[in-house]
Amino acid sequence: MAAKSLVRTPETTHRVQFQDCDMLGHLNNARYLDYFLNAREEHTIQHYALNLGQLAQELGAGWVITKHHIAYLRPAQHAEVVRIRTQLIHFDNSNLVVEMQMLSEDGLRLKAVLWSEMAFVRVPGGTRTEHSDDLMDMLEQLDVEDISYDPDGFDDRVKRLRKQLKHERSE
């Protein structure tokens, strides 16, 4: 791993595609997951040189999603450009939680929030295994420490994010 400091909260923009929308022109609820997970994959490759498929082949293990918490707050509209931020907010020896936020293009209006809980498992077989020391070191560098993770605190986190963005808009 390079000595340079890693981006803890990478972000990218994406245009909402017509085929991903419902009859009202809103991003279909199920497609939010695709947008979030595709953005996270892009972030891991671009910022951490971490290809998750290649990692699974090399280590014989990879992360599988065990739970999602999602809040839909504002519709993402057809052809709208949205900003997606992702960040690691919790990890231990065999689990991690990634928070993903979808915002307006200017980053001031929250559209959706997702927490994805993941377990590190052996491939094939799917039995839980521990992160290697190298992975633990990288996760330590990526962990956003100022977010206090509580497995039951998703709704409180969404409220805090909304309040923070409202404050930023008023400045």
PyMOL CGO cylinders between C-alpha atoms (Angstrom):
from pymol import cmd
from pymol.cgo import CYLINDER

trace = [
    CYLINDER, 0.00, 0.00, 0.00, 1.37, 3.39, -0.95, 0.3, 1, 1, 1, 1, 1, 1,
    CYLINDER, 1.37, 3.39, -0.95, 2.37, 5.80, 1.79, 0.3, 1, 1, 1, 1, 1, 1,
    CYLINDER, 2.37, 5.80, 1.79, 0.10, 8.54, 0.43, 0.3, 1, 1, 1, 1, 1, 1,
    CYLINDER, 0.10, 8.54, 0.43, -3.04, 9.19, 2.39, 0.3, 1, 1, 1, 1, 1, 1,
    CYLINDER, -3.04, 9.19, 2.39, -6.20, 7.60, 1.05, 0.3, 1, 1, 1, 1, 1, 1,
    CYLINDER, -6.20, 7.60, 1.05, -9.39, 9.50, 0.25, 0.3, 1, 1, 1, 1, 1, 1,
    CYLINDER, -9.39, 9.50, 0.25, -11.81, 8.53, 3.00, 0.3, 1, 1, 1, 1, 1, 1,
    CYLINDER, -11.81, 8.53, 3.00, -14.94, 9.91, 1.38, 0.3, 1, 1, 1, 1, 1, 1,
    CYLINDER, -14.94, 9.91, 1.38, -14.64, 9.70, -2.41, 0.3, 1, 1, 1, 1, 1, 1,
    CYLINDER, -14.64, 9.70, -2.41, -17.45, 11.01, -4.57, 0.3, 1, 1, 1, 1, 1, 1,
    CYLINDER, -17.45, 11.01, -4.57, -18.52, 10.87, -8.18, 0.3, 1, 1, 1, 1, 1, 1,
    CYLINDER, -18.52, 10.87, -8.18, -21.39, 12.22, -10.22, 0.3, 1, 1, 1, 1, 1, 1,
    CYLINDER, -21.39, 12.22, -10.22, -23.82, 10.18, -12.30, 0.3, 1, 1, 1, 1, 1, 1,
    CYLINDER, -23.82, 10.18, -12.30, -26.67, 11.11, -14.62, 0.3, 1, 1, 1, 1, 1, 1,
    CYLINDER, -26.67, 11.11, -14.62, -29.97, 9.37, -13.88, 0.3, 1, 1, 1, 1, 1, 1,
    CYLINDER, -29.97, 9.37, -13.88, -30.79, 7.26, -16.93, 0.3, 1, 1, 1, 1, 1, 1,
    CYLINDER, -30.79, 7.26, -16.93, -34.26, 6.99, -18.51, 0.3, 1, 1, 1, 1, 1, 1,
    CYLINDER, -34.26, 6.99, -18.51, -34.37, 3.18, -18.31, 0.3, 1, 1, 1, 1, 1, 1,
    CYLINDER, -34.37, 3.18, -18.31, -33.76, 3.39, -14.54, 0.3, 1, 1, 1, 1, 1, 1,
    CYLINDER, -33.76, 3.39, -14.54, -36.86, 5.51, -13.87, 0.3, 1, 1, 1, 1, 1, 1,
    CYLINDER, -36.86, 5.51, -13.87, -40.49, 4.76, -13.05, 0.3, 1, 1, 1, 1, 1, 1,
    CYLINDER, -40.49, 4.76, -13.05, -43.56, 6.25, -14.80, 0.3, 1, 1, 1, 1, 1, 1,
    CYLINDER, -43.56, 6.25, -14.80, -43.16, 9.49, -12.84, 0.3, 1, 1, 1, 1, 1, 1,
    CYLINDER, -43.16, 9.49, -12.84, -39.62, 10.00, -14.07, 0.3, 1, 1, 1, 1, 1, 1,
    CYLINDER, -39.62, 10.00, -14.07, -38.15, 9.18, -10.63, 0.3, 1, 1, 1, 1, 1, 1,
    CYLINDER, -38.15, 9.18, -10.63, -35.25, 6.81, -10.15, 0.3, 1, 1, 1, 1, 1, 1,
    CYLINDER, -35.25, 6.81, -10.15, -36.78, 3.40, -9.37, 0.3, 1, 1, 1, 1, 1, 1,
    CYLINDER, -36.78, 3.40, -9.37, -36.23, 2.44, -5.72, 0.3, 1, 1, 1, 1, 1, 1,
    CYLINDER, -36.23, 2.44, -5.72, -34.41, -0.80, -6.61, 0.3, 1, 1, 1, 1, 1, 1,
    CYLINDER, -34.41, -0.80, -6.61, -32.03, 1.06, -8.94, 0.3, 1, 1, 1, 1, 1, 1,
    CYLINDER, -32.03, 1.06, -8.94, -30.72, 3.22, -6.06, 0.3, 1, 1, 1, 1, 1, 1,
    CYLINDER, -30.72, 3.22, -6.06, -28.85, 0.13, -4.87, 0.3, 1, 1, 1, 1, 1, 1,
    CYLINDER, -28.85, 0.13, -4.87, -27.24, -0.29, -8.29, 0.3, 1, 1, 1, 1, 1, 1,
    CYLINDER, -27.24, -0.29, -8.29, -26.19, 3.36, -8.43, 0.3, 1, 1, 1, 1, 1, 1,
    CYLINDER, -26.19, 3.36, -8.43, -24.73, 3.19, -4.92, 0.3, 1, 1, 1, 1, 1, 1,
    CYLINDER, -24.73, 3.19, -4.92, -22.89, -0.11, -5.37, 0.3, 1, 1, 1, 1, 1, 1,
    CYLINDER, -22.89, -0.11, -5.37, -21.56, 0.86, -8.81, 0.3, 1, 1, 1, 1, 1, 1,
    CYLINDER, -21.56, 0.86, -8.81, -20.25, 4.12, -7.36, 0.3, 1, 1, 1, 1, 1, 1,
    CYLINDER, -20.25, 4.12, -7.36, -18.55, 2.28, -4.48, 0.3, 1, 1, 1, 1, 1, 1,
    CYLINDER, -18.55, 2.28, -4.48, -16.92, -0.14, -6.91, 0.3, 1, 1, 1, 1, 1, 1,
    CYLINDER, -16.92, -0.14, -6.91, -15.68, 2.80, -8.97, 0.3, 1, 1, 1, 1, 1, 1,
    CYLINDER, -15.68, 2.80, -8.97, -14.34, 4.47, -5.82, 0.3, 1, 1, 1, 1, 1, 1,
    CYLINDER, -14.34, 4.47, -5.82, -12.47, 1.35, -4.64, 0.3, 1, 1, 1, 1, 1, 1,
    CYLINDER, -12.47, 1.35, -4.64, -10.81, 0.92, -8.04, 0.3, 1, 1, 1, 1, 1, 1,
    CYLINDER, -10.81, 0.92, -8.04, -10.03, 4.60, -8.62, 0.3, 1, 1, 1, 1, 1, 1,
    CYLINDER, -10.03, 4.60, -8.62, -8.93, 5.63, -5.12, 0.3, 1, 1, 1, 1, 1, 1,
    CYLINDER, -8.93, 5.63, -5.12, -7.65, 2.41, -3.52, 0.3, 1, 1, 1, 1, 1, 1,
    CYLINDER, -7.65, 2.41, -3.52, -6.49, 0.37, -6.55, 0.3, 1, 1, 1, 1, 1, 1,
    CYLINDER, -6.49, 0.37, -6.55, -8.75, -2.35, -5.17, 0.3, 1, 1, 1, 1, 1, 1,
    CYLINDER, -8.75, -2.35, -5.17, -10.53, -4.54, -7.72, 0.3, 1, 1, 1, 1, 1, 1,
    CYLINDER, -10.53, -4.54, -7.72, -12.95, -6.56, -5.59, 0.3, 1, 1, 1, 1, 1, 1,
    CYLINDER, -12.95, -6.56, -5.59, -13.26, -9.45, -8.07, 0.3, 1, 1, 1, 1, 1, 1,
    CYLINDER, -13.26, -9.45, -8.07, -9.50, -9.72, -8.42, 0.3, 1, 1, 1, 1, 1, 1,
    CYLINDER, -9.50, -9.72, -8.42, -9.10, -9.50, -4.64, 0.3, 1, 1, 1, 1, 1, 1,
    CYLINDER, -9.10, -9.50, -4.64, -11.53, -12.40, -4.17, 0.3, 1, 1, 1, 1, 1, 1,
    CYLINDER, -11.53, -12.40, -4.17, -9.52, -14.49, -6.63, 0.3, 1, 1, 1, 1, 1, 1,
    CYLINDER, -9.52, -14.49, -6.63, -6.18, -13.64, -5.01, 0.3, 1, 1, 1, 1, 1, 1,
    CYLINDER, -6.18, -13.64, -5.01, -7.29, -14.10, -1.39, 0.3, 1, 1, 1, 1, 1, 1,
    CYLINDER, -7.29, -14.10, -1.39, -9.96, -16.72, -1.92, 0.3, 1, 1, 1, 1, 1, 1,
    CYLINDER, -9.96, -16.72, -1.92, -12.30, -14.42, 0.03, 0.3, 1, 1, 1, 1, 1, 1,
    CYLINDER, -12.30, -14.42, 0.03, -14.47, -11.38, -0.49, 0.3, 1, 1, 1, 1, 1, 1,
    CYLINDER, -14.47, -11.38, -0.49, -17.19, -9.23, 1.03, 0.3, 1, 1, 1, 1, 1, 1,
    CYLINDER, -17.19, -9.23, 1.03, -20.84, -10.18, 0.73, 0.3, 1, 1, 1, 1, 1, 1,
    CYLINDER, -20.84, -10.18, 0.73, -23.69, -7.93, 1.72, 0.3, 1, 1, 1, 1, 1, 1,
    CYLINDER, -23.69, -7.93, 1.72, -25.59, -9.15, 4.76, 0.3, 1, 1, 1, 1, 1, 1,
    CYLINDER, -25.59, -9.15, 4.76, -27.94, -6.19, 5.30, 0.3, 1, 1, 1, 1, 1, 1,
    CYLINDER, -27.94, -6.19, 5.30, -29.00, -2.87, 3.78, 0.3, 1, 1, 1, 1, 1, 1,
    CYLINDER, -29.00, -2.87, 3.78, -30.56, 0.11, 5.55, 0.3, 1, 1, 1, 1, 1, 1,
    CYLINDER, -30.56, 0.11, 5.55, -31.87, 2.68, 3.05, 0.3, 1, 1, 1, 1, 1, 1,
    CYLINDER, -31.87, 2.68, 3.05, -33.75, 5.94, 3.38, 0.3, 1, 1, 1, 1, 1, 1,
    CYLINDER, -33.75, 5.94, 3.38, -35.36, 7.54, 0.31, 0.3, 1, 1, 1, 1, 1, 1,
    CYLINDER, -35.36, 7.54, 0.31, -35.62, 11.25, 1.07, 0.3, 1, 1, 1, 1, 1, 1,
    CYLINDER, -35.62, 11.25, 1.07, -36.05, 13.10, -2.24, 0.3, 1, 1, 1, 1, 1, 1,
    CYLINDER, -36.05, 13.10, -2.24, -36.64, 11.70, -5.71, 0.3, 1, 1, 1, 1, 1, 1,
    CYLINDER, -36.64, 11.70, -5.71, -33.76, 11.59, -8.17, 0.3, 1, 1, 1, 1, 1, 1,
    CYLINDER, -33.76, 11.59, -8.17, -35.25, 12.67, -11.50, 0.3, 1, 1, 1, 1, 1, 1,
    CYLINDER, -35.25, 12.67, -11.50, -34.60, 11.44, -15.03, 0.3, 1, 1, 1, 1, 1, 1,
    CYLINDER, -34.60, 11.44, -15.03, -31.54, 13.15, -16.59, 0.3, 1, 1, 1, 1, 1, 1,
    CYLINDER, -31.54, 13.15, -16.59, -30.59, 14.77, -13.26, 0.3, 1, 1, 1, 1, 1, 1,
    CYLINDER, -30.59, 14.77, -13.26, -26.94, 14.64, -12.25, 0.3, 1, 1, 1, 1, 1, 1,
    CYLINDER, -26.94, 14.64, -12.25, -26.52, 13.23, -8.74, 0.3, 1, 1, 1, 1, 1, 1,
    CYLINDER, -26.52, 13.23, -8.74, -23.45, 13.17, -6.52, 0.3, 1, 1, 1, 1, 1, 1,
    CYLINDER, -23.45, 13.17, -6.52, -22.67, 9.92, -4.71, 0.3, 1, 1, 1, 1, 1, 1,
    CYLINDER, -22.67, 9.92, -4.71, -20.35, 9.80, -1.69, 0.3, 1, 1, 1, 1, 1, 1,
    CYLINDER, -20.35, 9.80, -1.69, -19.19, 6.58, -0.10, 0.3, 1, 1, 1, 1, 1, 1,
    CYLINDER, -19.19, 6.58, -0.10, -17.27, 5.96, 3.11, 0.3, 1, 1, 1, 1, 1, 1,
    CYLINDER, -17.27, 5.96, 3.11, -16.32, 3.21, 5.50, 0.3, 1, 1, 1, 1, 1, 1,
    CYLINDER, -16.32, 3.21, 5.50, -17.95, 3.94, 8.86, 0.3, 1, 1, 1, 1, 1, 1,
    CYLINDER, -17.95, 3.94, 8.86, -17.24, 0.72, 10.76, 0.3, 1, 1, 1, 1, 1, 1,
    CYLINDER, -17.24, 0.72, 10.76, -15.12, -2.41, 10.54, 0.3, 1, 1, 1, 1, 1, 1,
    CYLINDER, -15.12, -2.41, 10.54, -13.86, -5.25, 12.68, 0.3, 1, 1, 1, 1, 1, 1,
    CYLINDER, -13.86, -5.25, 12.68, -11.88, -8.41, 11.95, 0.3, 1, 1, 1, 1, 1, 1,
    CYLINDER, -11.88, -8.41, 11.95, -14.50, -9.86, 9.55, 0.3, 1, 1, 1, 1, 1, 1,
    CYLINDER, -14.50, -9.86, 9.55, -17.19, -7.21, 8.92, 0.3, 1, 1, 1, 1, 1, 1,
    CYLINDER, -17.19, -7.21, 8.92, -17.54, -3.70, 7.58, 0.3, 1, 1, 1, 1, 1, 1,
    CYLINDER, -17.54, -3.70, 7.58, -20.22, -1.06, 7.08, 0.3, 1, 1, 1, 1, 1, 1,
    CYLINDER, -20.22, -1.06, 7.08, -20.15, 1.37, 4.17, 0.3, 1, 1, 1, 1, 1, 1,
    CYLINDER, -20.15, 1.37, 4.17, -22.31, 4.49, 4.19, 0.3, 1, 1, 1, 1, 1, 1,
    CYLINDER, -22.31, 4.49, 4.19, -23.38, 5.83, 0.81, 0.3, 1, 1, 1, 1, 1, 1,
    CYLINDER, -23.38, 5.83, 0.81, -25.11, 9.15, 0.23, 0.3, 1, 1, 1, 1, 1, 1,
    CYLINDER, -25.11, 9.15, 0.23, -26.87, 10.34, -2.91, 0.3, 1, 1, 1, 1, 1, 1,
    CYLINDER, -26.87, 10.34, -2.91, -27.09, 14.12, -3.11, 0.3, 1, 1, 1, 1, 1, 1,
    CYLINDER, -27.09, 14.12, -3.11, -28.01, 16.82, -5.57, 0.3, 1, 1, 1, 1, 1, 1,
    CYLINDER, -28.01, 16.82, -5.57, -25.22, 17.73, -7.99, 0.3, 1, 1, 1, 1, 1, 1,
    CYLINDER, -25.22, 17.73, -7.99, -24.16, 20.67, -5.77, 0.3, 1, 1, 1, 1, 1, 1,
    CYLINDER, -24.16, 20.67, -5.77, -23.96, 18.30, -2.78, 0.3, 1, 1, 1, 1, 1, 1,
    CYLINDER, -23.96, 18.30, -2.78, -26.41, 20.34, -0.67, 0.3, 1, 1, 1, 1, 1, 1,
    CYLINDER, -26.41, 20.34, -0.67, -29.61, 18.27, -0.82, 0.3, 1, 1, 1, 1, 1, 1,
    CYLINDER, -29.61, 18.27, -0.82, -29.72, 14.70, 0.43, 0.3, 1, 1, 1, 1, 1, 1,
    CYLINDER, -29.72, 14.70, 0.43, -31.73, 12.33, -1.77, 0.3, 1, 1, 1, 1, 1, 1,
    CYLINDER, -31.73, 12.33, -1.77, -30.98, 8.95, -0.20, 0.3, 1, 1, 1, 1, 1, 1,
    CYLINDER, -30.98, 8.95, -0.20, -28.72, 7.28, 2.36, 0.3, 1, 1, 1, 1, 1, 1,
    CYLINDER, -28.72, 7.28, 2.36, -27.64, 3.65, 2.39, 0.3, 1, 1, 1, 1, 1, 1,
    CYLINDER, -27.64, 3.65, 2.39, -25.76, 1.61, 4.95, 0.3, 1, 1, 1, 1, 1, 1,
    CYLINDER, -25.76, 1.61, 4.95, -24.46, -1.67, 3.56, 0.3, 1, 1, 1, 1, 1, 1,
    CYLINDER, -24.46, -1.67, 3.56, -23.28, -4.19, 6.13, 0.3, 1, 1, 1, 1, 1, 1,
    CYLINDER, -23.28, -4.19, 6.13, -20.86, -6.76, 4.73, 0.3, 1, 1, 1, 1, 1, 1,
    CYLINDER, -20.86, -6.76, 4.73, -19.16, -9.92, 5.96, 0.3, 1, 1, 1, 1, 1, 1,
    CYLINDER, -19.16, -9.92, 5.96, -15.79, -11.15, 4.69, 0.3, 1, 1, 1, 1, 1, 1,
    CYLINDER, -15.79, -11.15, 4.69, -16.25, -14.75, 3.53, 0.3, 1, 1, 1, 1, 1, 1,
    CYLINDER, -16.25, -14.75, 3.53, -14.25, -17.52, 1.90, 0.3, 1, 1, 1, 1, 1, 1,
    CYLINDER, -14.25, -17.52, 1.90, -14.95, -18.22, -1.77, 0.3, 1, 1, 1, 1, 1, 1,
    CYLINDER, -14.95, -18.22, -1.77, -16.35, -20.76, -2.48, 0.3, 1, 1, 1, 1, 1, 1,
    CYLINDER, -16.35, -20.76, -2.48, -18.32, -21.90, 0.50, 0.3, 1, 1, 1, 1, 1, 1,
    CYLINDER, -18.32, -21.90, 0.50, -19.31, -18.58, 1.99, 0.3, 1, 1, 1, 1, 1, 1,
    CYLINDER, -19.31, -18.58, 1.99, -17.93, -19.21, 5.48, 0.3, 1, 1, 1, 1, 1, 1,
    CYLINDER, -17.93, -19.21, 5.48, -16.94, -16.12, 7.42, 0.3, 1, 1, 1, 1, 1, 1,
    CYLINDER, -16.94, -16.12, 7.42, -13.21, -15.46, 7.65, 0.3, 1, 1, 1, 1, 1, 1,
    CYLINDER, -13.21, -15.46, 7.65, -11.00, -12.73, 9.07, 0.3, 1, 1, 1, 1, 1, 1,
    CYLINDER, -11.00, -12.73, 9.07, -9.45, -9.82, 7.22, 0.3, 1, 1, 1, 1, 1, 1,
    CYLINDER, -9.45, -9.82, 7.22, -5.72, -10.15, 6.60, 0.3, 1, 1, 1, 1, 1, 1,
    CYLINDER, -5.72, -10.15, 6.60, -3.34, -7.81, 8.43, 0.3, 1, 1, 1, 1, 1, 1,
    CYLINDER, -3.34, -7.81, 8.43, -2.85, -5.83, 5.17, 0.3, 1, 1, 1, 1, 1, 1,
    CYLINDER, -2.85, -5.83, 5.17, -6.61, -5.41, 4.76, 0.3, 1, 1, 1, 1, 1, 1,
    CYLINDER, -6.61, -5.41, 4.76, -6.98, -4.38, 8.41, 0.3, 1, 1, 1, 1, 1, 1,
    CYLINDER, -6.98, -4.38, 8.41, -4.26, -1.74, 7.90, 0.3, 1, 1, 1, 1, 1, 1,
    CYLINDER, -4.26, -1.74, 7.90, -6.04, -0.38, 4.83, 0.3, 1, 1, 1, 1, 1, 1,
    CYLINDER, -6.04, -0.38, 4.83, -9.44, -0.40, 6.56, 0.3, 1, 1, 1, 1, 1, 1,
    CYLINDER, -9.44, -0.40, 6.56, -7.90, 1.50, 9.47, 0.3, 1, 1, 1, 1, 1, 1,
    CYLINDER, -7.90, 1.50, 9.47, -6.73, 4.20, 7.04, 0.3, 1, 1, 1, 1, 1, 1,
    CYLINDER, -6.73, 4.20, 7.04, -10.16, 4.40, 5.39, 0.3, 1, 1, 1, 1, 1, 1,
    CYLINDER, -10.16, 4.40, 5.39, -12.36, 4.39, 8.50, 0.3, 1, 1, 1, 1, 1, 1,
    CYLINDER, -12.36, 4.39, 8.50, -14.17, 7.71, 8.96, 0.3, 1, 1, 1, 1, 1, 1,
    CYLINDER, -14.17, 7.71, 8.96, -13.70, 8.01, 12.69, 0.3, 1, 1, 1, 1, 1, 1,
    CYLINDER, -13.70, 8.01, 12.69, -15.88, 11.07, 13.30, 0.3, 1, 1, 1, 1, 1, 1,
    CYLINDER, -15.88, 11.07, 13.30, -18.98, 9.02, 12.48, 0.3, 1, 1, 1, 1, 1, 1,
    CYLINDER, -18.98, 9.02, 12.48, -20.03, 7.09, 15.54, 0.3, 1, 1, 1, 1, 1, 1,
    CYLINDER, -20.03, 7.09, 15.54, -21.50, 3.85, 14.20, 0.3, 1, 1, 1, 1, 1, 1,
    CYLINDER, -21.50, 3.85, 14.20, -24.40, 2.28, 16.07, 0.3, 1, 1, 1, 1, 1, 1,
    CYLINDER, -24.40, 2.28, 16.07, -26.12, -0.67, 14.33, 0.3, 1, 1, 1, 1, 1, 1,
    CYLINDER, -26.12, -0.67, 14.33, -29.49, 0.70, 15.50, 0.3, 1, 1, 1, 1, 1, 1,
    CYLINDER, -29.49, 0.70, 15.50, -28.62, 4.34, 14.77, 0.3, 1, 1, 1, 1, 1, 1,
    CYLINDER, -28.62, 4.34, 14.77, -29.44, 4.59, 11.07, 0.3, 1, 1, 1, 1, 1, 1,
    CYLINDER, -29.44, 4.59, 11.07, -32.45, 6.89, 11.48, 0.3, 1, 1, 1, 1, 1, 1,
    CYLINDER, -32.45, 6.89, 11.48, -30.50, 9.17, 13.84, 0.3, 1, 1, 1, 1, 1, 1,
    CYLINDER, -30.50, 9.17, 13.84, -27.64, 9.36, 11.31, 0.3, 1, 1, 1, 1, 1, 1,
    CYLINDER, -27.64, 9.36, 11.31, -30.06, 10.35, 8.54, 0.3, 1, 1, 1, 1, 1, 1,
    CYLINDER, -30.06, 10.35, 8.54, -31.50, 13.11, 10.76, 0.3, 1, 1, 1, 1, 1, 1,
    CYLINDER, -31.50, 13.11, 10.76, -28.00, 14.43, 11.55, 0.3, 1, 1, 1, 1, 1, 1,
    CYLINDER, -28.00, 14.43, 11.55, -27.02, 14.45, 7.86, 0.3, 1, 1, 1, 1, 1, 1,
    CYLINDER, -27.02, 14.45, 7.86, -30.18, 16.34, 6.90, 0.3, 1, 1, 1, 1, 1, 1,
    CYLINDER, -30.18, 16.34, 6.90, -29.60, 18.89, 9.65, 0.3, 1, 1, 1, 1, 1, 1,
    CYLINDER, -29.60, 18.89, 9.65, -25.95, 19.33, 8.63, 0.3, 1, 1, 1, 1, 1, 1,
    CYLINDER, -25.95, 19.33, 8.63, -26.86, 19.94, 4.98, 0.3, 1, 1, 1, 1, 1, 1,
    CYLINDER, -26.86, 19.94, 4.98, -29.63, 22.37, 5.93, 0.3, 1, 1, 1, 1, 1, 1,
    CYLINDER, -29.63, 22.37, 5.93, -27.04, 24.32, 7.94, 0.3, 1, 1, 1, 1, 1, 1,
    CYLINDER, -27.04, 24.32, 7.94, -24.62, 24.29, 4.97, 0.3, 1, 1, 1, 1, 1, 1,
    CYLINDER, -24.62, 24.29, 4.97, -27.35, 25.58, 2.63, 0.3, 1, 1, 1, 1, 1, 1,
    CYLINDER, -27.35, 25.58, 2.63, -28.14, 28.48, 4.94, 0.3, 1, 1, 1, 1, 1, 1,
    CYLINDER, -28.14, 28.48, 4.94, -24.51, 29.65, 5.03, 0.3, 1, 1, 1, 1, 1, 1,
]
cmd.load_cgo(trace, "trace")
